[in-house]
């Protein structure tokens, strides 16, 4: 190779480095990797032997066409890449469908360039020329393009014909039949009509009668291809209106005619309102009859407005409700009542439209045969229909479901009743707690526990004292004791609880074998606990079935001798590890370890979490609740930062629990643990006399013994090398964490008292270095920056004094005037400072005035992205999965703004917990609620479905920063240019 070619290859390899890395990551066997390297060797000119890859391997390398340069910039590398993908694998038929590199070639390489094609350019013509030598002629190329691109326009944005459109016009004139058949096969008639309507009206008129506008289906002989008619109406309604009416009259398909009325009504509402209503009244009984008579219970195929044929009855009903609410009320109600198999989406549209008038229809959805817990999804939707409606006449029906033998379903109904705490519901629930049937007692207790008024809580006391069945009693226990002041509980009170448990026959079992032999426990008054009293601890934790400390036994821990308790916990821990390990069978012991244990458990638990990848060890550390335990959890988080995210998530949750116990936020606790490297006055003197510090570039900088700045330390010992490597690793992790803290503090607009701010940002080496890259604000007024020598200066470079009582925060750009913002940006640019987080350049999304009163935002509704990209991007920005539906579908994603006590949700469709990474997911509505008001891990408190939901916050009441940050998150996640 000559030098020019060598340089060209080097440049191209550098250009492709990230893409090639991604390709290699997705190859799971050595044979594919070897083939890939041979392909690259050929493409880059290292070999003249064209790799012979079989068609069965095409899917592995199908992304290669995206590496091609724009065709005007091709070199020998692009030509060799084209030669490889056209080696019998570009476009071929396998069984009944087409495969090959053509899909990516045309959809992802060709089409984006076609969209920017200028009038004088002939991009398709150039592409045909380079494909022709490989026996890929114009007809094959056109077939491949149409198959890959899916109804892309033949027109540019300025309505001139693009290079593909020019070929289409040429072929229609040369071979009309073949061209029309090809376009029809590839679902490209609508772009053709648009092309002809814009440029060749006479040709369009000639072709109209030749187009196969009718086709034969199951229900009729003359279905109409209504999407073609819709395109004609877009071109010229006045001209083609009579043509559409004529085709309607010639059709025997009632649903196709309905779609034609929809088209005509959307273009001329006043003229076609009455005939459209008349036809709706014919269609509704037809659909009901068709559904009822269908042997396989399938619904009639109602064509969607996009031309895709699938069950679109709910959308049709929604359209009728939106446009013909008054005229079709009777027919819509009859439709629901006369349809044997109820569609909840249909009912939802009708209830949303007619509110209380549709209460009987909403109740119809509850009259389903209960066949087990698998009907839970149906009932969840059905109960949601009752939001905002008065259904008091139907309480008995809800109670029947609440007393069902199917636990999840019963709890769902009981939850609904508890949200309407009328006297009738209260007294019915109280009555049921005395029933002999366990299902009825449970329903009554469940409702009383959720009502939470004093009288309801008091009504639970008999259940707490006497109920034998633990599942029922524990519902009462959690509610009853959460309303008591447990800090004033005495040893005598605990002994009464133990006595009641003994009377219920709950303390007759021995201590579990995995607990082994244990030392005695002692009350604070010096008396020894009996075996029965010790077993009470185990009984309550076994009964609660949760890892958390049981609420009934919790005050008992504070009444035990601390030293004896710690010895008991240490022995219990050793026995558990020796006998079974920290497995779920030993779960009742976790709370005891956490509440009674001391520092002796921390290092062993940290080691178990790291070496055994044990989630339970993290949970126990969280219950311990000390700063030492927090430091151990921080080490676990660091260790599992890249792999085994389930352990890291468990450690983060446990750390958050400790923060709550200490009265701190998660970020405040993390910040209190960041290492200071033993720096004094922002620097550290090494054993060889060199000085290291951290500058605003967030890297270590060095000075020699004479105090002169140097790039690195020369002639270092192995000890100093090791010290520097350790310090560097800690520095990287600490800065990574602190960036998240600063990002959070900026978003929530956290204030520091001047004394606390100085202590952190002027004394801690990491905080000081990061603080120099950001703009601060004093008392909502003056802005300033920290200089390298620790002085505070405003944008005029004047000194700023901070008083003891001043409040300091990171300034959010939403509150900065544009001229001040520009001056600070100029300062950072001149000082060559790169902010540690995006501050001044943050994208600010303001709430439009017209959306002030909106609660369910549709800003992102309908936006699509591949599932894999969505999950990865959402997680990086702090969004987590919300509710999970049937079959592992993810119904929403959420993000908590904890300091602002607000949570934002966005609905997700076609998104699964596992797999389907390349499938397109779709966003739905977005909304804000108070933090914790929507419980995504239980059966009733699902996401709001309509604007009447009391949990929703109107957008005008969402803090400006939280709204801007949430919207910016979603914009960045869904932006496929990222």
SVG drawing of the C-alpha trace seen along z (x, -y; Angstrom):
<svg xmlns="http://www.w3.org/2000/svg" viewBox="-81 -44 95 72">
<polyline fill="none" stroke="black" stroke-width="0.4" points="0.0,0.0 1.2,-3.5 1.3,-6.2 -2.0,-7.8 -3.9,-4.5 -2.2,-3.7 -3.3,-7.1 -6.8,-6.7 -7.2,-3.2 -5.9,-4.6 -8.4,-7.5 -11.3,-5.2 -10.4,-2.8 -10.3,-5.7 -13.7,-6.9 -15.2,-3.4 -13.6,-2.5 -16.7,-2.8 -19.0,-1.1 -16.6,1.8 -16.3,2.2 -20.1,2.5 -20.1,5.0 -17.5,7.2 -19.4,7.1 -22.4,8.7 -20.5,11.7 -20.6,14.6 -18.4,17.3 -14.9,17.4 -16.0,18.4 -18.0,15.2 -15.2,13.1 -12.7,14.7 -15.1,14.1 -15.5,10.5 -11.8,9.9 -11.5,11.5 -14.2,9.1 -12.4,6.1 -9.1,7.3 -10.6,7.5 -12.4,4.1 -9.2,2.3 -7.2,3.9 -5.2,6.3 -6.4,9.1 -7.8,9.4 -9.8,12.6 -13.5,11.8 -14.8,13.5 -17.4,16.2 -20.0,15.8 -23.1,17.9 -26.6,16.4 -27.3,17.9 -24.7,15.6 -26.2,12.4 -28.0,11.4 -24.7,11.3 -23.1,8.8 -26.3,7.0 -25.3,3.7 -22.2,3.3 -23.9,1.0 -24.1,-1.9 -20.3,-2.1 -20.5,-3.4 -19.6,-7.0 -22.0,-9.3 -21.7,-8.0 -20.0,-11.2 -17.1,-10.5 -16.5,-6.9 -13.1,-5.4 -11.8,-1.9 -12.9,-1.0 -16.6,-1.7 -16.4,0.1 -14.9,3.2 -17.6,3.0 -20.3,2.9 -18.7,5.8 -18.9,7.9 -22.6,7.1 -23.6,7.7 -21.9,11.1 -25.2,13.0 -26.5,11.6 -27.8,8.2 -31.5,9.1 -32.8,12.6 -36.0,14.6 -35.9,17.1 -39.1,19.2 -41.8,16.5 -40.0,13.4 -37.0,11.3 -33.7,11.1 -30.2,9.5 -28.1,6.4 -30.6,4.3 -32.7,3.4 -30.0,1.5 -28.5,0.3 -31.6,-1.4 -33.3,-2.3 -30.4,-3.5 -27.8,-4.5 -29.7,-5.6 -32.9,-7.1 -31.4,-9.7 -29.4,-11.0 -32.4,-11.0 -34.2,-13.2 -31.5,-15.9 -31.1,-15.5 -31.0,-18.8 -32.9,-19.4 -29.9,-19.0 -28.8,-15.8 -29.7,-12.2 -28.8,-10.1 -30.9,-7.1 -29.3,-7.2 -25.8,-7.1 -26.9,-4.2 -28.2,-2.3 -24.9,-2.7 -22.8,-1.2 -25.3,1.7 -25.5,2.6 -22.1,4.4 -23.4,6.9 -26.4,7.9 -28.7,5.8 -30.7,4.0 -33.1,1.1 -36.2,3.3 -34.3,5.3 -33.0,2.1 -36.4,0.5 -38.0,3.6 -35.4,3.7 -35.8,0.0 -39.6,0.2 -39.5,3.3 -37.0,1.7 -38.3,-1.8 -42.1,-1.6 -44.1,-4.4 -41.3,-7.0 -42.3,-10.0 -41.3,-10.3 -41.3,-14.1 -38.8,-16.4 -39.9,-18.8 -40.4,-21.6 -42.7,-19.2 -40.3,-18.7 -39.8,-15.1 -36.8,-13.2 -34.6,-10.8 -36.7,-7.7 -39.9,-9.5 -38.3,-10.3 -37.6,-6.6 -41.2,-5.8 -42.7,-8.3 -40.4,-6.9 -41.4,-3.3 -45.1,-4.0 -44.9,-5.5 -42.8,-2.6 -44.5,0.4 -47.6,-0.8 -48.9,2.7 -45.6,4.0 -44.9,0.7 -48.4,0.5 -48.2,4.2 -44.8,3.7 -46.0,0.6 -49.2,2.4 -47.2,5.4 -45.0,3.1 -47.9,1.0 -46.6,-2.1 -49.8,-3.2 -50.4,-6.2 -46.9,-7.8 -47.6,-7.2 -51.0,-9.0 -49.3,-11.9 -46.6,-12.0 -49.1,-12.0 -51.4,-14.4 -48.6,-16.9 -46.9,-16.5 -49.0,-14.5 -52.7,-15.2 -53.7,-13.9 -51.8,-10.6 -53.5,-10.3 -56.9,-10.7 -56.1,-8.0 -54.8,-5.5 -57.7,-5.9 -60.0,-3.5 -57.2,-1.0 -56.3,-0.9 -57.8,2.1 -59.7,0.1 -61.9,3.1 -60.8,6.4 -62.5,9.5 -62.5,10.3 -64.2,12.6 -67.2,10.3 -67.7,8.8 -66.9,9.0 -66.0,5.4 -63.9,4.1 -62.5,0.6 -58.8,-0.3 -59.9,-3.4 -56.4,-4.7 -56.0,-5.3 -59.2,-7.3 -57.9,-9.3 -54.8,-10.2 -56.9,-11.4 -58.9,-13.7 -55.7,-15.2 -54.7,-16.0 -58.0,-17.6 -61.2,-17.0 -63.4,-19.0 -62.1,-17.0 -62.3,-13.5 -65.2,-13.8 -67.7,-12.4 -65.2,-9.6 -65.1,-8.6 -68.9,-8.7 -69.2,-6.6 -66.8,-3.9 -68.8,-3.9 -72.0,-3.2 -70.4,-0.3 -69.1,1.4 -70.9,4.1 -68.6,3.7 -70.3,1.7 -67.0,1.1 -65.2,-0.1 -68.1,-2.5 -67.8,-3.7 -64.1,-4.6 -65.1,-6.5 -67.6,-8.5 -64.8,-9.2 -62.6,-10.6 -65.4,-12.7 -66.5,-14.0 -62.9,-14.9 -62.7,-17.0 -66.2,-18.5 -67.8,-18.1 -70.9,-20.1 -71.9,-18.5 -71.3,-14.9 -72.2,-15.0 -75.8,-13.6 -75.0,-10.8 -72.0,-9.8 -74.2,-9.5 -76.7,-7.5 -74.1,-5.1 -72.6,-4.8 -76.1,-3.7 -75.9,-0.9 -72.3,0.1 -72.6,0.5 -75.3,3.3 -73.4,4.9 -70.1,5.1 -72.0,6.4 -73.7,9.1 -70.4,10.1 -68.6,10.4 -71.4,12.4 -71.7,14.8 -68.0,15.4 -67.1,18.9 -63.6,18.1 -64.6,14.9 -62.6,12.7 -63.7,9.1 -64.4,7.6 -61.4,6.2 -61.9,2.5 -59.3,0.8 -57.2,-1.8 -56.6,-5.3 -53.0,-4.1 -54.3,-1.4 -53.1,1.5 -55.8,4.0 -56.3,5.1 -58.9,4.9 -59.6,1.2 -63.1,1.3 -62.0,-0.6 -60.5,-3.4 -63.6,-3.6 -65.8,-3.9 -63.4,-6.6 -63.8,-8.5 -67.6,-8.2 -67.6,-9.5 -65.3,-12.4 -67.3,-13.7 -70.9,-12.4 -71.4,-12.3 -75.0,-13.5 -76.4,-11.8 -75.1,-8.3 -75.5,-7.9 -78.4,-5.4 -76.7,-3.3 -73.3,-3.2 -75.0,-2.1 -76.9,0.6 -73.7,1.7 -72.0,2.4 -75.1,4.1 -75.6,6.3 -72.0,7.4 -71.3,10.6 -67.6,10.3 -67.0,6.9 -64.0,4.9 -62.7,2.7 -61.1,0.2 -64.5,-0.3 -66.0,-0.8 -63.3,-3.2 -64.0,-5.5 -67.7,-5.5 -67.2,-6.1 -64.7,-8.9 -67.3,-10.5 -70.5,-10.2 -69.2,-10.1 -71.9,-9.3 -74.5,-8.5 -72.3,-5.5 -72.1,-4.0 -74.2,-1.0 -71.9,-0.3 -68.9,-0.6 -70.5,1.9 -71.1,4.3 -67.3,4.8 -67.4,6.2 -69.9,8.9 -67.3,11.3 -67.1,14.9 -64.2,15.0 -61.9,17.8 -58.9,17.1 -56.2,14.5 -55.4,14.5 -58.5,12.2 -56.7,9.6 -55.7,7.5 -59.3,7.3 -60.6,6.2 -57.8,3.7 -58.9,2.0 -62.6,2.4 -62.2,0.8 -60.2,-2.1 -63.3,-2.9 -65.1,-3.8 -62.7,-6.7 -64.7,-9.9 -68.1,-8.1 -70.7,-7.5 -71.1,-3.7 -72.6,-3.5 -75.6,-1.6 -73.3,1.2 -71.3,1.6 -72.7,5.1 -71.3,6.3 -67.8,4.9 -68.1,6.5 -68.8,9.9 -65.6,9.6 -63.7,8.4 -64.8,11.6 -63.6,13.8 -61.4,16.8 -58.8,15.4 -56.6,13.3 -55.2,10.7 -58.6,10.1 -60.2,9.7 -57.5,7.3 -58.0,5.2 -61.8,4.9 -61.2,4.1 -58.7,1.4 -61.3,-0.2 -63.9,-0.2 -61.4,-1.7 -60.9,-4.7 -64.6,-5.7 -64.8,-5.6 -68.6,-6.2 -70.5,-5.0 -72.0,-2.2 -68.6,-0.8 -67.2,-1.3 -70.0,0.6 -70.0,3.3 -66.3,3.8 -66.6,3.8 -69.4,6.4 -67.3,8.7 -64.4,8.8 -66.7,11.0 -67.6,13.4 -66.8,17.1 -65.6,17.1 -61.9,16.2 -62.4,14.4 -65.0,12.1 -62.9,11.4 -60.0,10.6 -62.0,8.2 -63.3,6.4 -59.9,6.0 -58.3,4.9 -60.8,2.1 -60.6,0.9 -56.8,0.9 -56.9,-1.3 -59.5,-3.7 -57.1,-4.8 -59.5,-7.0 -59.3,-6.6 -62.6,-4.6 -61.5,-2.2 -58.1,-1.7 -59.8,-1.0 -62.0,1.5 -58.9,3.6 -57.9,4.2 -60.0,7.4 -58.4,8.8 -54.9,7.9 -55.5,9.7 -57.5,12.8 -57.2,13.5 -55.6,17.0 -54.8,16.6 -51.6,14.7 -52.4,13.4 -55.5,11.7 -54.0,10.6 -50.9,9.0 -53.0,6.7 -54.5,5.4 -51.1,5.3 -49.4,3.1 -52.2,0.5 -53.0,0.7 -49.4,0.3 -48.4,-2.3 -50.9,-4.6 -49.5,-4.0 -46.6,-5.8 -44.3,-2.8 -41.5,-4.8 -43.4,-4.8 -43.9,-1.0 -42.6,0.7 -41.3,4.1 -44.7,4.9 -46.5,3.9 -44.3,6.2 -45.0,9.1 -48.7,8.5 -48.2,8.9 -46.2,12.1 -49.0,13.4 -51.6,12.8 -49.5,14.7 -49.2,17.6 -53.0,17.6 -53.3,17.8 -51.0,20.9 -48.3,19.2 -45.3,19.7 -45.2,23.5 -42.6,24.2 -38.8,24.5 -36.3,21.9 -35.4,22.7 -32.4,25.2 -30.5,22.7 -30.3,20.3 -28.2,22.9 -27.4,22.5 -27.7,18.9 -26.5,17.0 -29.2,15.6 -30.9,12.3 -31.5,9.8 -34.0,7.1 -32.7,3.6 -33.9,4.2 -31.4,7.1 -33.9,10.0 -33.2,12.9 -35.6,13.5 -37.4,16.9 -37.2,19.2 -40.8,18.2 -39.9,14.6 -36.9,15.2 -39.0,17.3 -41.5,14.4 -38.8,12.5 -38.5,15.4 -42.3,15.9 -43.0,12.3 -40.3,12.2 -41.5,15.6 -45.1,14.4 -44.5,11.1 -42.9,12.8 -40.9,9.6 -37.2,8.8 -38.1,5.5 -38.4,5.3 -41.8,6.4 -43.8,3.5 -45.2,5.4 -41.9,6.6 -39.8,3.5 -40.1,1.7 -38.9,4.8 -35.4,4.4 -34.9,1.1 -35.9,2.7 -33.1,5.3 -29.7,5.0 -27.5,3.6 -24.3,5.6 -26.2,8.9 -28.2,8.2 -25.0,7.6 -23.5,10.9 -26.7,12.7 -26.7,11.2 -23.0,12.1 -23.6,15.7 -26.8,15.9 -24.8,14.6 -22.1,17.1 -24.6,20.0 -26.5,18.8 -23.4,18.6 -22.1,22.0 -25.5,23.8 -27.1,22.4 -25.5,19.2 -27.4,16.0 -30.2,17.6 -33.9,16.8 -34.7,19.7 -32.9,17.6 -34.8,14.4 -36.4,14.1 -33.0,13.6 -32.0,10.7 -34.0,8.1 -32.6,9.5 -29.0,9.1 -29.7,5.6 -31.5,4.4 -29.2,6.1 -25.9,6.4 -22.8,4.1 -19.6,3.3 -18.5,7.0 -21.0,7.8 -20.0,5.1 -16.8,6.4 -18.1,10.0 -21.3,8.8 -19.4,6.7 -17.2,9.7 -20.2,11.9 -21.9,9.3 -18.8,9.0 -17.5,12.5 -20.8,14.4 -22.7,11.7 -25.3,11.8 -28.1,9.3 -29.2,10.3 -25.9,9.1 -26.7,5.6 -30.2,5.6 -28.8,6.5 -26.3,3.7 -29.2,1.3 -31.1,2.4 -27.9,1.9 -28.3,-1.7 -24.9,-3.0 -22.3,-5.2 -19.9,-2.2 -22.5,-0.1 -23.0,-2.9 -19.2,-2.9 -19.4,0.8 -22.3,0.4 -20.4,-2.3 -17.6,0.1 -20.0,2.7 -21.5,0.1 -18.0,-0.7 -17.2,3.0 -20.3,3.7 -20.4,0.5 -20.1,2.2 -21.3,5.8 -24.0,7.5 -26.3,4.4 -28.8,6.3 -26.2,6.3 -25.4,2.6 -29.2,1.7 -29.7,3.6 -26.7,1.8 -28.0,-1.6 -31.5,-0.9 -29.9,0.1 -27.7,-3.1 -30.9,-5.1 -32.5,-3.4 -29.6,-4.4 -29.7,-7.9 -33.4,-8.1 -32.6,-6.7 -29.9,-9.3 -32.2,-12.1 -30.2,-12.7 -30.8,-12.4 -29.1,-9.7 -26.7,-12.3 -26.0,-14.0 -24.9,-10.7 -22.8,-9.8 -21.1,-13.3 -20.3,-12.9 -18.3,-9.7 -16.3,-11.0 -12.5,-10.6 -10.3,-13.7 -7.1,-11.8 -5.5,-13.2 -5.1,-16.5 -4.2,-19.5 -5.1,-22.9 -6.1,-21.3 -2.7,-19.4 -0.8,-16.4 3.0,-16.0 4.3,-12.7 7.3,-10.9 9.6,-12.1 8.8,-15.7 6.5,-16.2 3.1,-17.9 -0.1,-16.8 -3.4,-18.6 -6.6,-18.5 -7.3,-21.3 -10.4,-22.5 -9.6,-20.0 -10.4,-17.4 -7.0,-15.6 -4.0,-15.4 -1.4,-18.1 2.1,-18.0 4.8,-20.3 8.4,-19.4 10.4,-20.1 11.1,-23.6 7.3,-24.3 7.5,-24.3 4.6,-22.9 5.5,-19.7 3.6,-17.3 4.5,-14.2 6.6,-12.7 9.9,-11.3 12.0,-8.5 9.2,-7.4 9.5,-4.4 7.1,-1.4 5.4,-2.5 4.7,-6.0 3.5,-4.5 1.1,-2.3 -0.1,-5.2 -0.7,-7.3 -2.6,-4.5 -4.8,-4.0 -5.5,-7.7 -6.3,-7.9 -8.8,-5.1 -10.5,-6.7 -10.5,-10.1 -12.2,-8.8 -15.0,-7.0 -15.5,-9.9 -15.8,-12.5 -18.2,-10.3 -20.4,-10.1 -20.0,-13.8 -21.2,-14.7 -24.5,-12.9 -24.7,-14.8 -24.1,-18.2 -26.6,-17.3 -29.2,-16.5 -28.4,-19.7 -28.8,-21.8 -32.1,-20.3 -33.6,-20.4 -32.0,-23.8 -30.5,-22.7 -29.4,-25.6 -26.4,-25.4 -25.8,-27.7 -22.7,-29.7 -20.7,-27.9 -21.6,-24.4 -21.0,-25.4 -17.5,-26.8 -16.6,-23.6 -17.4,-21.5 -16.6,-23.5 -13.6,-25.5 -12.0,-22.7 -12.7,-19.3 -10.3,-18.7 -12.8,-17.0 -15.6,-19.5 -13.2,-22.4 -12.0,-21.2 -15.6,-20.6 -16.8,-23.8 -14.4,-25.9 -16.1,-24.8 -19.6,-25.9 -21.5,-29.2 -23.0,-29.8 -25.6,-32.1 -25.9,-34.0 -29.3,-34.5 -31.1,-34.4 -29.1,-37.4 -25.5,-37.8 -23.7,-35.0 -20.1,-34.1 -17.4,-31.5 -14.6,-29.9 -11.1,-30.8 -8.1,-28.5 -6.8,-30.3 -10.1,-29.9 -11.3,-33.5 -14.9,-34.2 -15.4,-36.5 -18.5,-37.7 -18.6,-38.0 -16.9,-41.4 -14.0,-39.7 -14.9,-41.6 -14.5,-39.9 -17.7,-38.6 -18.1,-38.4 -20.4,-35.7 -22.0,-36.3 -22.6,-33.7 -26.4,-33.6 -26.2,-33.6 -27.7,-30.8 -25.7,-29.4 -26.9,-27.3 -25.9,-26.3 -27.6,-28.7 -30.0,-27.1 -29.9,-28.7 -33.7,-29.0 -33.3,-31.8 -30.3,-33.6 -30.7,-36.6 -29.2,-36.0 -26.6,-38.7 -25.3,-37.4 -25.3,-33.8 -23.2,-34.9 -20.6,-36.7 -20.1,-33.6 -19.8,-31.4 -17.2,-33.8 -15.3,-33.6 -15.3,-29.8 -14.1,-29.7 -11.3,-32.2 -10.1,-30.2 -10.4,-26.9 -12.7,-25.5 -15.0,-22.7 -18.0,-22.5 -18.2,-19.2 -21.9,-19.0 -23.9,-20.8 -25.1,-24.0 -25.2,-27.1 -25.8,-25.1 -28.7,-23.0 -31.6,-22.7 -34.5,-24.7 -38.0,-23.5 -40.6,-26.1 -44.2,-25.2 -46.5,-26.8 -49.3,-28.8 -51.9,-26.7 -50.8,-23.7 -51.0,-25.3 -54.1,-23.4 -53.2,-20.1 -52.5,-17.1 -51.9,-14.4 -49.4,-15.7 -49.3,-14.3 -46.1,-16.1 -44.3,-12.8 -47.3,-10.6 -46.6,-8.4 -42.8,-9.0 -41.0,-5.8 -37.5,-4.3 -36.0,-0.8 -36.6,0.8 -32.9,1.4 -32.0,-2.2 -34.9,-3.4 -34.0,-1.2 -30.3,-2.1 -30.8,-5.9 -33.7,-6.0 -31.6,-4.2 -28.6,-6.5 -30.9,-9.5 -32.3,-8.0 -35.6,-6.7 -36.8,-3.3 -39.5,-0.8 -43.0,-1.6 -46.0,0.8 -45.6,4.2 -48.5,5.7 -49.4,9.1 -46.7,11.1 -43.9,8.9 -44.9,5.8 -43.6,2.5 -46.5,0.1 -44.6,-3.0 -41.2,-4.5 -40.8,-6.9 -38.3,-9.3 -38.4,-10.6 -37.4,-14.2 -37.2,-13.4 -36.2,-16.8 -39.1,-18.3 -41.4,-15.5 -42.6,-14.9 -42.5,-11.9 -42.9,-12.0 -44.3,-9.1 -44.4,-8.4 -46.6,-5.6 -44.8,-3.0 -46.2,-0.6 -44.7,2.5 -41.9,2.6 -41.0,5.9 -38.9,6.6 -36.8,9.0 -35.9,9.2 -37.5,7.4 -34.5,4.9 -34.8,4.1 -38.6,3.7 -40.0,0.2 -41.5,-0.9 -44.0,-3.8 -44.5,-6.5 -47.9,-7.5 -49.0,-10.2 -46.7,-11.9 -47.8,-13.2 -46.6,-14.3 -47.8,-13.2 -46.7,-13.8 -43.9,-11.4 -45.2,-8.0 -48.8,-8.5 -48.6,-6.0 -47.5,-2.6 -46.3,-0.7 -45.6,2.5 -49.2,3.3 -52.4,4.2 -54.7,1.1 -52.7,-2.1 -51.8,-2.0 -51.0,-5.0 -53.8,-7.6 -56.0,-6.9 -57.9,-10.2 -57.6,-13.8 -60.1,-13.4 -57.5,-11.4 -56.9,-13.3 -53.2,-12.3 -52.3,-14.3 -50.6,-17.7 -51.5,-20.3 -48.4,-21.2 -48.6,-24.9 -48.1,-23.6 -45.0,-21.6 -41.8,-23.6 -40.3,-25.1 -37.0,-23.3 -38.6,-19.9 -40.8,-20.3 -37.9,-21.5 -35.6,-18.7 -38.2,-15.9 -39.1,-17.1 -35.4,-17.5 -34.8,-14.0 -37.5,-12.6 -36.3,-14.7 -32.8,-13.4 -33.9,-9.8 -36.2,-9.8 -33.8,-11.8 -32.6,-9.2 -29.8,-11.5 -28.0,-10.8"/>
</svg>
